[in-house]
Amino acid sequence: MNKLTIKQINNLVTGNTLAVETISSSPDMRAFVVIAAYRLDEKGMGYRVSKFLNNNDNIFFWLRKYELKNEYIDNAWDVSEEELVNSFFVNNINSIEELESLLSNFLDDYSKLDIEWKCDNPV
């Protein structure tokens, strides 16, 4: 099973979203896997994690895998939930190990996960 690197984990726990483009189900689609971290406040509402590495307890993670028609990306159109195809989203992931286990359903190589702006992730 793959493992996230220390650099990837540090990026997550300091509030950076990681993403990678994967193989889509058809040539007119593009597929992405996206992961990020968040905290919960007293009311159970999610908010961004601190940019400081020494404050990384009580962190939760989310994972989204989806496909989108090429035209949305080519034309830089806004994307809503309804346009996503084969979408899978899970949050309240309690640990890096649980996140890695879920990632194994979508990725064979975690090393390609990088800061989201590097892979055209439109969502």
N, C-alpha and C positions, 0 to 999 in steps of 0.2 A: 504494500500500500504506500502511496505517496505521502510525503509530509510537506507542510509549508515550511519555508526557510525562516530563519530568525528575522531576516530583513522583511519578508512578507508579513510575519506576525507583528513586528514593530510598526509597520505601515498601518495595519488594521487597528491596533490598539491606540494609535495616535490619530485616528480619524480619517485615514485615507481609504477610499474604496478601491478594491482591486477587481480587475475584469480581464477577460480573454475572449477573443472570437473563436468559436468552435465550428465544427462541420454542421451545416444546415441540412434540413430534410429535402430541399430542392434548390436548383440553381438561382431561382428568383428570390431567395430568402437569404438572410444572414442570421447567424445564431450567436448568442453571447451567454457567458456565465459571469455573474457579478456577486461579490461578497463584500460585506462591510460589518463594522462593529457599532454598538450603541449602548447607552445606559438607560435605566428606568428611573424616573423621579418618584417621589412619594405617592403620587396619584397613578402610577403605572404608565405614564406617558414616556415615550422614547425621546432621547436627545443625544446630541453628538458627544463622543468621548473627548477627553482632555487631550491636548497636544503633548502632554508630558508623560514620558514613559513610566515614571515612578508612581503613577496613579491609575493602575490598570486592573483593580479588583472590581467585581460586580459588573463585568462587561458581558454583553450578549452579542450574538452575531446573527446576520440574516444572509440568505442565499437566494438568488434568482437566476433561473435559466429560462431563456425565451428566444423566439425567432421573430423576425420582422421582415416585411417585404423590402427589397432593395430600394425601391422608389422613395421610401421614407427617409432613408439615409442619404441617398443621392441628391434629393431635393431639400434636405435639412428641414423637413416638416416636423412639426410638433407631434409627439407620440403619446397616446393615452393607452390605458390598460386594454381597451377594446381592440386595438390594432395588434397587440401581441398574440403570437401564435405559439402553440405548444408551451405555454407559459407555466412555470413551476416556481412557487415562492414559499419559503419557510422562514420564520423568524423565531425568536426565543431559543436560539441554539446556545446551550450553556457553556460549551468549552471548545477549544481548538480541536480536540480529538473528535468531538461530535461533528464539527464543521468539516473536518477532513474526511470523515466517514460519508457524509452526504455528498461532498465533492466527488468522491470516487464513483458515484453514479453518472457523472457527466464528463469527467476529465480523466485522462490517463497520465497526463504530465502537468503537475501543479506549477512547475518552474516557469510556465508561460504567463501565469497570472501576474499582472503588473498594474501600476496606477491606471485607473480607468480611462483617463484622457488619451492614453497612448494607443487605445484600440478602437476608437470611434464609437464607444458605447453610447447610444442615443438616449437611454432611459436613466 
